Amino acid sequence: MSDCVFCSIATGKIPSDMVYQDEQLVAFRDLNPQAPVHVLIIPRAHLASLAEAGPEHGPVLGHVLLAAGEIARQEGVGDGYRVVNNCGESAGQTVFHVHFHLLGGRDMGWPPG
């Protein structure tokens, strides 16, 4: 999608502080971090939100979670981190390209919201 900021990051049109990439995903540091480690993990292919995901998206969404563990270890927070997805405007989603926040490096409270 040409007007999607995350699609532009995934293709390299917009620079980012990339920490991980492969054929399906890119991961980069959040510009407004909410924890010492705050990385956004996104599929390269545009999908607006989890609410629009179907069975065909299962492999890439599963890959996101496996990559999150690898990125957490790489970032030194493998012993405790949180992976968050905001689905829809009322849940706090502001960029409508499915993405996951990897947060770590501090104690996390519960409930989160």
C-alpha positions in Angstrom: 0.0 0.0 0.0 1.7 3.2 -1.2 0.5 5.5 1.6 1.3 3.2 4.5 4.3 4.3 6.6 5.1 0.8 7.6 5.1 -0.5 4.0 7.5 2.4 3.2 9.8 1.3 6.1 9.6 -2.3 5.0 10.7 -1.4 1.5 13.5 0.9 2.7 11.8 4.1 1.4 11.7 5.5 4.9 14.8 4.9 7.0 14.6 3.2 10.4 16.8 1.7 13.1 16.4 -1.8 11.8 17.3 -4.6 14.3 16.0 -7.6 12.3 14.9 -8.5 8.8 14.2 -11.5 6.7 12.1 -12.3 3.6 8.8 -12.0 5.5 9.4 -9.5 8.4 11.3 -6.4 9.4 11.8 -5.2 13.0 13.0 -1.7 14.0 13.2 0.5 17.1 10.1 2.5 18.0 10.6 6.3 17.7 8.6 6.8 20.9 9.9 3.9 23.1 7.8 2.9 26.1 10.5 0.7 27.6 14.3 0.5 27.3 13.8 -2.1 24.5 10.9 -1.2 22.3 11.0 -2.8 18.9 8.2 -3.0 16.3 7.9 -6.2 14.3 5.9 -6.0 11.0 5.2 -8.3 8.1 6.5 -7.0 4.8 3.2 -7.7 3.2 0.5 -5.2 4.1 -2.3 -6.4 6.4 -4.3 -3.6 8.2 -4.9 -5.4 11.4 -5.4 -8.8 13.1 -9.1 -8.3 12.6 -8.6 -8.7 8.8 -6.3 -11.8 9.2 -7.4 -15.1 7.7 -6.0 -18.6 7.8 -3.6 -17.7 5.0 -1.9 -15.2 7.4 -1.2 -17.9 10.0 2.4 -18.7 8.8 3.6 -15.1 8.8 1.9 -14.3 12.1 3.5 -17.4 13.7 6.8 -16.3 12.3 6.4 -12.9 14.0 6.2 -14.7 17.4 9.2 -16.9 16.7 11.2 -13.8 15.5 10.1 -11.9 18.6 11.9 -14.5 20.8 15.0 -14.2 18.6 15.0 -10.4 18.7 14.4 -10.4 22.5 17.5 -12.6 23.0 19.5 -10.4 20.6 18.4 -7.3 22.5 19.4 -8.8 25.9 15.8 -9.2 27.3 15.3 -12.9 26.5 14.5 -13.5 30.2 11.5 -11.3 30.3 9.7 -9.3 27.6 6.2 -8.6 26.4 4.7 -8.8 22.9 1.7 -6.6 22.3 -0.7 -6.1 19.4 -3.2 -3.3 19.4 -6.1 -4.3 17.1 -8.3 -1.4 16.1 -8.5 2.3 16.9 -10.3 1.8 20.3 -7.4 -0.5 21.4 -4.8 2.1 20.5 -3.8 1.1 17.0 -2.6 4.2 15.2 -0.8 2.7 12.2 -3.1 0.4 10.2 -0.4 -2.1 9.2 -0.4 -5.0 11.6 2.5 -4.7 14.0 3.7 -6.1 17.2 5.5 -4.2 20.0 8.3 -6.1 21.7 8.9 -4.4 25.1 11.5 -5.3 27.6 14.2 -4.0 29.9 11.9 -3.0 32.7 9.3 -4.6 35.0 5.9 -4.8 33.3 2.7 -4.2 35.3 -0.6 -6.1 35.0 -3.2 -5.4 33.8 -1.4 -3.5 31.0 -4.2 -1.1 30.0 
